[in-house]
Amino acid sequence: MKRPAGQHPGSIVIVGCGRLGAMLASRLSRSGSRVVVIDHDSGAFALLEAGFSGFRVTGDAVEHDVLREAGLAEAACLLAVTEKDTLNLMVAQVAKTIFAVPQVIARVYDPTFEALYRKLGIHTISPTSLTAREFLRVIEQESGRP
Amino acid sequence: MKRPAGQHPGSIVIVGCGRLGAMLASRLSRSGSRVVVIDHDSGAFALLEAGFSGFRVTGDAVEHDVLREAGLAEAACLLAVTEKDTLNLMVAQVAKTIFAVPQVIARVYDPTFEALYRKLGIHTISPTSLTAREFLRVIEQESGRP
């Protein structure tokens, strides 16, 4: 495990290094942000682009020690982007309530509880809603429908 | 199986009635489009909203007979939105090359082959890219970064 020692304030912690997590980690790191990415499977870090200069933490993000090791207590932002809605929302709540992270954003496939989480200070992003909107835009653009 | 007999030109055929397929089918149907939705699992149709007035076809969309039964030969548009990239791209290619459907759009999680498919006349939409863009927008908007 690579230890992200000495996190300065303002880092972005990303939970989940799947396709989305790796894409965000790579882009944010490239644009100068200090990035820490957590995944329970160290093999997932292979998705990061070659020049990725952030930190990698292998571990289960439901464990507070793992989040602490990733420097969450001093982070400016937490992005919860594993494949599991429940895990993303759990990590987001912990980040907001226990670690008092200023900005918390979670990917949530099921947008049902969006309003509830917004009340808790957690911004949720639903790929399903975004994708549906894009489909409707393309259909309308290309054919004048619906 | 409910037969969508007598499809008139201009219908929208949707392959895959998961969260995205059901959302698109419901919205397009509500806004007056003639919609046919195909899924291999008839239980998936439970995701359609109560007032859905389109047609449901239970079957495997890799079988041309199933696509024919759904009226694909006369359709104006095919949306391939199952959970599987390979299946979506296969159905999209069949729709374009064999059924000559004017507008073909596929959900593809892996955007690697986007350019290739665009050359074949297939518009691909990547939830990963869309979602990453939205995350970056929200991060920037709320904190002035990256």
Boltz contact constraints between the chains, C-beta under 6 A:
constraints:
  - contact:
      token1: [A, 19]
      token2: [B, 128]
      max_distance: 6.0
  - contact:
      token1: [A, 20]
      token2: [B, 128]
      max_distance: 6.0
  - contact:
      token1: [A, 20]
      token2: [B, 131]
      max_distance: 6.0
  - contact:
      token1: [A, 20]
      token2: [B, 132]
      max_distance: 6.0
  - contact:
      token1: [A, 23]
      token2: [B, 132]
      max_distance: 6.0
  - contact:
      token1: [A, 24]
      token2: [B, 132]
      max_distance: 6.0
  - contact:
      token1: [A, 24]
      token2: [B, 135]
      max_distance: 6.0
  - contact:
      token1: [A, 28]
      token2: [B, 146]
      max_distance: 6.0
  - contact:
      token1: [A, 31]
      token2: [B, 146]
      max_distance: 6.0
  - contact:
      token1: [A, 33]
      token2: [B, 146]
      max_distance: 6.0
  - contact:
      token1: [A, 103]
      token2: [B, 142]
      max_distance: 6.0
  - contact:
      token1: [A, 103]
      token2: [B, 143]
      max_distance: 6.0
  - contact:
      token1: [A, 105]
      token2: [B, 138]
      max_distance: 6.0
  - contact:
      token1: [A, 123]
      token2: [B, 138]
      max_distance: 6.0
  - contact:
      token1: [A, 125]
      token2: [B, 134]
      max_distance: 6.0
  - contact:
      token1: [A, 127]
      token2: [B, 127]
      max_distance: 6.0
  - contact:
      token1: [A, 127]
      token2: [B, 131]
      max_distance: 6.0
  - contact:
      token1: [A, 128]
      token2: [B, 19]
      max_distance: 6.0
  - contact:
      token1: [A, 128]
      token2: [B, 20]
      max_distance: 6.0
  - contact:
      token1: [A, 130]
      token2: [B, 130]
      max_distance: 6.0
  - contact:
      token1: [A, 130]
      token2: [B, 134]
      max_distance: 6.0
  - contact:
      token1: [A, 131]
      token2: [B, 20]
      max_distance: 6.0
  - contact:
      token1: [A, 131]
      token2: [B, 127]
      max_distance: 6.0
  - contact:
      token1: [A, 132]
      token2: [B, 20]
      max_distance: 6.0
  - contact:
      token1: [A, 132]
      token2: [B, 23]
      max_distance: 6.0
  - contact:
      token1: [A, 132]
      token2: [B, 24]
      max_distance: 6.0
  - contact:
      token1: [A, 134]
      token2: [B, 125]
      max_distance: 6.0
  - contact:
      token1: [A, 134]
      token2: [B, 130]
      max_distance: 6.0
  - contact:
      token1: [A, 135]
      token2: [B, 24]
      max_distance: 6.0
  - contact:
      token1: [A, 138]
      token2: [B, 105]
      max_distance: 6.0
  - contact:
      token1: [A, 138]
      token2: [B, 123]
      max_distance: 6.0
  - contact:
      token1: [A, 142]
      token2: [B, 103]
      max_distance: 6.0
  - contact:
      token1: [A, 143]
      token2: [B, 103]
      max_distance: 6.0
  - contact:
      token1: [A, 146]
      token2: [B, 28]
      max_distance: 6.0
  - contact:
      token1: [A, 146]
      token2: [B, 31]
      max_distance: 6.0
  - contact:
      token1: [A, 146]
      token2: [B, 33]
      max_distance: 6.0
